[in-house]
Structures are given as C-alpha cells and as structure tokens.
Amino acid sequence: MSNYTNRNMLAAAERYAQADRSDPFALARARLHLSNGIASYANANGQAAYYEAEPYQETRYLPDGREYQATVYRNVVRP
C-alpha cells in the first residue's frame, strides 16, 4: 500500500474521530485498527473498509444573534 493511501486513511480516521467527540479513544482505536489490518483500504468485495466521515458546514448562532459557520462531520463509516 502506498504512503499516499496510508495518509488518506489516517486523515479519514481523524475525521471519523472528530465526528464522535464523546469517545476520547476513537482516534486511537481507528489508528490501531489501521495498523493491525482490521481496517484496510478495501475488503474482499472491493469496497472501502476504513474509517471515514464527511465534513459539512453548519450555521450556528451565538446568544447575541450573530451567526457563524462550523464544520461538523456526518455519514460516519466504520469498517
């Protein structure tokens, strides 16, 4: 597996961990699964088999009525 693919899978694992901030071990577990081969680039069916989450922009509001954009992660995928 190429170094580029490894970086992409690690970046995807980081997005996955940001999607579930209530789990402090999400990133460590995803990285461990990638290094041990539990999660990999593709499974036997050729489908992606690694952690992923898609970033979206969400409008949030401050108590004084001002709004701002925040990045949230949805469509979480676990192998």
DSSP file (Angstrom, degrees, kcal/mol; ACC not computed):
  #  RESIDUE AA STRUCTURE BP1 BP2  ACC     N-H-->O    O-->H-N    N-H-->O    O-->H-N    TCO  KAPPA ALPHA  PHI   PSI    X-CA   Y-CA   Z-CA
    1    1 A M              0   0    0      0, 0.0     2,-0.0     0, 0.0     5,-0.0   0.000 360.0 360.0 360.0 138.2    0.0    0.0    0.0
    2    2 A S     >  -     0   0    0      1,-0.1     4,-1.9     4,-0.0     5,-0.1  -0.264 360.0-118.9 -75.4 160.0    1.4    3.4   -0.9
    3    3 A N  H  > S+     0   0    0      1,-0.2     4,-2.2     2,-0.2     5,-0.2   0.848 115.3  58.0 -63.5 -35.0    2.3    6.1    1.5
    4    4 A Y  H  > S+     0   0    0      2,-0.2     4,-2.1     1,-0.2    -1,-0.2   0.913 106.0  48.5 -61.2 -44.1   -0.3    8.3   -0.1
    5    5 A T  H  > S+     0   0    0      1,-0.2     4,-2.5     2,-0.2    -2,-0.2   0.901 109.4  52.7 -64.4 -41.8   -3.0    5.8    0.7
    6    6 A N  H  X S+     0   0    0     -4,-1.9     4,-2.2     1,-0.2    -1,-0.2   0.917 109.6  48.7 -59.7 -44.1   -1.8    5.5    4.3
    7    7 A R  H  X S+     0   0    0     -4,-2.2     4,-2.4     1,-0.2    -1,-0.2   0.898 111.2  50.6 -63.4 -40.3   -2.0    9.3    4.8
    8    8 A N  H  X S+     0   0    0     -4,-2.1     4,-2.3     1,-0.2    -2,-0.2   0.907 110.8  48.1 -64.5 -41.7   -5.5    9.4    3.3
    9    9 A M  H  X S+     0   0    0     -4,-2.5     4,-2.0     2,-0.2    -1,-0.2   0.873 112.0  49.6 -68.5 -35.9   -6.7    6.6    5.6
   10   10 A L  H  X S+     0   0    0     -4,-2.2     4,-1.9     2,-0.2    -2,-0.2   0.896 110.8  49.7 -68.1 -39.3   -5.2    8.4    8.6
   11   11 A A  H  X S+     0   0    0     -4,-2.4     4,-1.9     2,-0.2    -2,-0.2   0.897 110.9  50.2 -64.3 -39.6   -6.9   11.6    7.6
   12   12 A A  H  X S+     0   0    0     -4,-2.3     4,-2.3     1,-0.2    -2,-0.2   0.879 107.9  53.2 -65.4 -37.5  -10.2    9.8    7.3
   13   13 A A  H  X S+     0   0    0     -4,-2.0     4,-2.3     1,-0.2    -1,-0.2   0.871 107.3  52.0 -64.5 -36.7   -9.7    8.2   10.7
   14   14 A E  H  X S+     0   0    0     -4,-1.9     4,-2.0     2,-0.2    -2,-0.2   0.897 109.1  49.1 -66.5 -39.8   -9.2   11.7   12.1
   15   15 A R  H  X S+     0   0    0     -4,-1.9     4,-1.3     2,-0.2    -2,-0.2   0.908 110.1  52.5 -63.7 -40.7  -12.4   12.9   10.5
   16   16 A Y  H  X S+     0   0    0     -4,-2.3     4,-0.8     1,-0.2     3,-0.4   0.925 109.3  48.7 -59.5 -45.6  -14.1    9.8   12.0
   17   17 A A  H >< S+     0   0    0     -4,-2.3     3,-0.6     1,-0.2     6,-0.2   0.863 108.2  53.8 -65.1 -35.9  -12.8   10.7   15.5
   18   18 A Q  H 3< S+     0   0    0     -4,-2.0     3,-0.5     1,-0.2    -1,-0.2   0.774 101.4  60.8 -68.8 -24.9  -14.0   14.3   15.1
   19   19 A A  H 3< S+     0   0    0     -4,-1.3     2,-0.4    -3,-0.4    -1,-0.2   0.773 110.5  40.9 -71.8 -25.3  -17.5   13.1   14.3
   20   20 A D    X<  +     0   0    0     -4,-0.8     3,-1.5    -3,-0.6    -1,-0.3  -0.658  63.7 161.6-124.4  75.5  -17.7   11.3   17.7
   21   21 A R  T 3   +     0   0    0     -3,-0.5    -1,-0.1    -2,-0.4    -2,-0.1   0.640  69.0  71.8 -70.0 -13.7  -16.2   13.7   20.2
   22   22 A S  T 3  S+     0   0    0      1,-0.1    -1,-0.3    -3,-0.1    -2,-0.0   0.646  88.2  69.3 -76.5 -12.9  -17.9   11.9   23.1
   23   23 A D    X   -     0   0    0     -3,-1.5     3,-1.5    -6,-0.2     4,-0.3  -0.880  64.2-171.1-106.8 101.9  -15.4    9.0   22.6
   24   24 A P  T 3  S+     0   0    0      0, 0.0     4,-0.2     0, 0.0     3,-0.2   0.648  85.6  50.2 -68.5 -12.3  -12.0   10.1   23.7
   25   25 A F  T 3> S+     0   0    0      1,-0.1     4,-2.7     2,-0.1     5,-0.2   0.303  76.7 103.9-107.2   8.8  -10.4    6.9   22.3
   26   26 A A  H <> S+     0   0    0     -3,-1.5     4,-2.4    -6,-0.2     5,-0.2   0.916  84.5  43.6 -59.4 -46.4  -12.0    7.0   18.8
   27   27 A L  H  > S+     0   0    0     -4,-0.3     4,-2.7     2,-0.2     5,-0.2   0.925 114.4  49.5 -67.8 -43.3   -8.8    8.1   17.0
   28   28 A A  H  > S+     0   0    0     -4,-0.2     4,-2.2     1,-0.2    -2,-0.2   0.912 113.3  47.3 -61.8 -41.6   -6.5    5.8   18.9
   29   29 A R  H  X S+     0   0    0     -4,-2.7     4,-2.6     2,-0.2    -2,-0.2   0.922 112.4  48.9 -66.5 -43.9   -8.8    2.8   18.2
   30   30 A A  H  X S+     0   0    0     -4,-2.4     4,-2.1    -5,-0.2    -2,-0.2   0.915 112.7  48.0 -63.0 -42.6   -9.1    3.7   14.5
   31   31 A R  H  X S+     0   0    0     -4,-2.7     4,-2.5     2,-0.2    -1,-0.2   0.901 111.5  50.6 -64.7 -40.0   -5.3    4.1   14.1
   32   32 A L  H  X S+     0   0    0     -4,-2.2     4,-2.2    -5,-0.2     6,-0.3   0.918 109.7  50.3 -63.2 -43.2   -4.8    0.8   15.9
   33   33 A H  H  X>S+     0   0    0     -4,-2.6     6,-1.8     1,-0.2     5,-1.2   0.877 111.3  49.1 -63.5 -37.1   -7.2   -0.9   13.6
   34   34 A L  H  <5S+     0   0    0     -4,-2.1     3,-0.5     4,-0.2    -2,-0.2   0.916 113.0  46.2 -66.8 -42.5   -5.4    0.5   10.6
   35   35 A S  H  <5S+     0   0    0     -4,-2.5    -2,-0.2     1,-0.2    -1,-0.2   0.817 115.0  46.9 -72.1 -29.0   -2.0   -0.6   11.8
   36   36 A N  H  <5S-     0   0    0     -4,-2.2    -1,-0.2    -5,-0.2    -2,-0.2   0.538 113.2-114.5 -88.9  -7.0   -3.2   -4.1   12.7
   37   37 A G  T  <5S+     0   0    0     -4,-0.7    -3,-0.2    -3,-0.5    -4,-0.1   0.500  83.8 120.2  88.0   3.0   -5.0   -4.6    9.4
   38   38 A I  S   <S+     0   0    0     -5,-1.2     2,-0.4    -6,-0.3    -4,-0.2   0.922  83.9  35.6 -64.3 -42.6   -8.5   -4.8   11.0
   39   39 A A  S    S+     0   0    0     -6,-1.8    -2,-0.3    -9,-0.2     2,-0.3  -0.907  83.4 166.7-106.6 140.0   -9.4   -1.8    8.8
   40   40 A S  E     -A   49   0A   0      9,-2.0     9,-0.8    -2,-0.4     3,-0.1  -0.871  50.9 -91.3-145.2 176.6   -7.9   -1.6    5.4
   41   41 A Y  E    S+     0   0A   0     -2,-0.3     8,-0.7     1,-0.2     2,-0.3   0.882 106.9   2.0 -62.0 -39.9   -8.2    0.2    2.1
   42   42 A A  E     -A   48   0A   0      6,-0.3     6,-0.2     7,-0.2    -1,-0.2  -0.996  67.9-135.1-148.4 149.5  -10.6   -2.4    0.6
   43   43 A N    >   -     0   0    0      4,-2.5     3,-1.9    -2,-0.3     6,-0.1  -0.226  49.6 -80.0 -91.2-171.7  -12.3   -5.5    1.8
   44   44 A A  T 3  S+     0   0    0      1,-0.3    -1,-0.0     2,-0.1    -2,-0.0   0.761 131.1  54.7 -63.8 -24.8  -12.7   -8.8   -0.2
   45   45 A N  T 3  S-     0   0    0      2,-0.1    -1,-0.3     3,-0.0     3,-0.1   0.435 118.7-109.7 -87.5   0.3  -15.6   -7.3   -2.1
   46   46 A G  S <  S+     0   0    0     -3,-1.9     2,-0.2     1,-0.3    -2,-0.1   0.537  75.3 134.4  83.6   6.8  -13.5   -4.3   -3.2
   47   47 A Q        -     0   0    0      1,-0.1    -4,-2.5     2,-0.0    -1,-0.3  -0.598  68.9 -90.4 -87.7 150.9  -15.5   -1.9   -1.1
   48   48 A A  E     -A   42   0A   0     -6,-0.2    -6,-0.3    -2,-0.2    -7,-0.1  -0.354  41.0-174.6 -58.5 136.1  -13.7    0.7    1.1
   49   49 A A  E     +A   40   0A   0     -9,-0.8    -9,-2.0    -8,-0.7     2,-0.3  -0.266  45.1  92.8-132.5  46.1  -13.1   -0.8    4.5
   50   50 A Y  S    S-     0   0    0     -9,-0.2     2,-0.1   -11,-0.2    -7,-0.0  -0.895  80.9 -81.8-134.8 167.5  -11.6    2.1    6.6
   51   51 A Y        +     0   0    0     -2,-0.3     2,-0.3   -21,-0.1    27,-0.2  -0.365  55.0 159.9 -68.7 143.9  -13.0    4.7    8.9
   52   52 A E  E     -B   77   0B   0     25,-1.9    25,-3.3   -39,-0.1     2,-0.3  -0.985  21.6-177.5-160.7 155.2  -14.5    7.9    7.3
   53   53 A A  E     -     0   0B   0     -2,-0.3    22,-0.2    23,-0.2    23,-0.2  -0.950  27.0-125.5-153.5 144.2  -16.8   10.8    8.0
   54   54 A E  E     -B   74   0B   0     20,-3.0    20,-2.6    -2,-0.3     2,-0.3  -0.780  22.2-130.3 -96.8 132.4  -17.9   13.6    5.6
   55   55 A P  E     +B   73   0B   0      0, 0.0     2,-0.3     0, 0.0    18,-0.2  -0.592  28.4 178.6 -81.0 141.0  -17.4   17.2    6.6
   56   56 A Y  E     -B   72   0B   0     16,-3.1    16,-2.8    -2,-0.3     2,-0.4  -0.953  28.3-119.8-134.6 154.9  -20.3   19.7    6.3
   57   57 A Q  E     -B   71   0B   0     -2,-0.3     2,-0.4    14,-0.2    14,-0.2  -0.833  30.9-172.5 -95.8 134.6  -20.7   23.3    7.1
   58   58 A E  E     -B   70   0B   0     12,-2.7    12,-2.7    -2,-0.4     2,-0.5  -0.981  21.7-127.5-128.9 138.4  -23.4   24.2    9.7
   59   59 A T  E     -B   69   0B   0     -2,-0.4     2,-0.3    10,-0.2    10,-0.2  -0.741  30.1-175.3 -86.8 128.1  -24.7   27.6   10.7
   60   60 A R  E     -B   68   0B   0      8,-3.1     8,-2.4    -2,-0.5     2,-0.4  -0.878  13.7-137.7-122.0 157.0  -24.6   28.2   14.4
   61   61 A Y  E     -B   67   0B   0     -2,-0.3     6,-0.2     6,-0.2     5,-0.1  -0.930   5.5-141.2-121.6 136.9  -25.9   31.1   16.4
   62   62 A L    >   -     0   0    0      4,-3.4     3,-2.3    -2,-0.4     6,-0.0  -0.501  36.8-103.0 -84.5 160.8  -24.4   33.0   19.3
   63   63 A P  T 3  S+     0   0    0      0, 0.0    -1,-0.1     0, 0.0    -2,-0.0   0.795 122.1  57.3 -56.7 -28.7  -26.6   34.2   22.2
   64   64 A D  T 3  S-     0   0    0      2,-0.1     3,-0.1     1,-0.0    -3,-0.0   0.408 123.6-102.7 -84.7   4.6  -26.5   37.8   20.8
   65   65 A G  S <  S+     0   0    0     -3,-2.3     2,-0.1     1,-0.3    -1,-0.0   0.257  77.6 134.0  97.7 -12.2  -27.9   36.6   17.5
   66   66 A R        -     0   0    0     -5,-0.1    -4,-3.4     1,-0.0    -1,-0.3  -0.395  42.8-146.7 -68.8 150.3  -24.7   36.6   15.4
   67   67 A E  E     +B   61   0B   0     -6,-0.2     2,-0.3    -3,-0.1    -6,-0.2  -0.845  17.7 178.5-118.8 157.4  -24.1   33.5   13.3
   68   68 A Y  E     -B   60   0B   0     -8,-2.4    -8,-3.1    -2,-0.3     2,-0.4  -0.966  29.8-107.8-149.7 162.6  -21.0   31.7   12.3
   69   69 A Q  E     -B   59   0B   0     -2,-0.3     2,-0.4   -10,-0.2   -10,-0.2  -0.794  32.0-175.0 -97.1 134.8  -20.1   28.6   10.2
   70   70 A A  E     -B   58   0B   0    -12,-2.7   -12,-2.7    -2,-0.4     2,-0.5  -0.969  25.1-123.0-127.4 145.0  -18.8   25.4   12.0
   71   71 A T  E     +B   57   0B   0     -2,-0.4     2,-0.3   -14,-0.2   -14,-0.2  -0.777  33.8 178.0 -87.9 126.0  -17.5   22.2   10.4
   72   72 A V  E     -B   56   0B   0    -16,-2.8   -16,-3.1    -2,-0.5     2,-0.5  -0.877  21.6-131.1-122.8 158.3  -19.5   19.1   11.5
   73   73 A Y  E     +B   55   0B   0     -2,-0.3     2,-0.2   -18,-0.2     3,-0.1  -0.939  31.1 162.0-118.0 131.5  -18.9   15.5   10.4
   74   74 A R  E     +B   54   0B   0    -20,-2.6   -20,-3.0    -2,-0.5   -55,-0.1  -0.742  47.2  55.0-134.1-179.2  -21.7   13.2    9.3
   75   75 A N  E    S-     0   0B   0     -2,-0.2    -1,-0.2   -22,-0.2     2,-0.1   0.943  72.5-160.9  54.1  53.6  -22.2   10.0    7.4
   76   76 A V  E     -     0   0B   0    -23,-0.2     2,-0.5    -3,-0.1   -23,-0.2  -0.426   5.5-161.3 -67.6 134.5  -19.8    8.1    9.7
   77   77 A V  E     -B   52   0B   0    -25,-3.3   -25,-1.9    -2,-0.1   -61,-0.0  -0.980   8.9-175.8-122.3 128.7  -18.4    4.9    8.2
   78   78 A R              0   0    0     -2,-0.5   -28,-0.1   -27,-0.2   -27,-0.1  -0.951 360.0 360.0-118.6 143.5  -16.8    2.1   10.2
   79   79 A P              0   0    0      0, 0.0   -28,-0.0     0, 0.0    -1,-0.0   0.518 360.0 360.0 -70.0 360.0  -15.3   -1.0    8.7
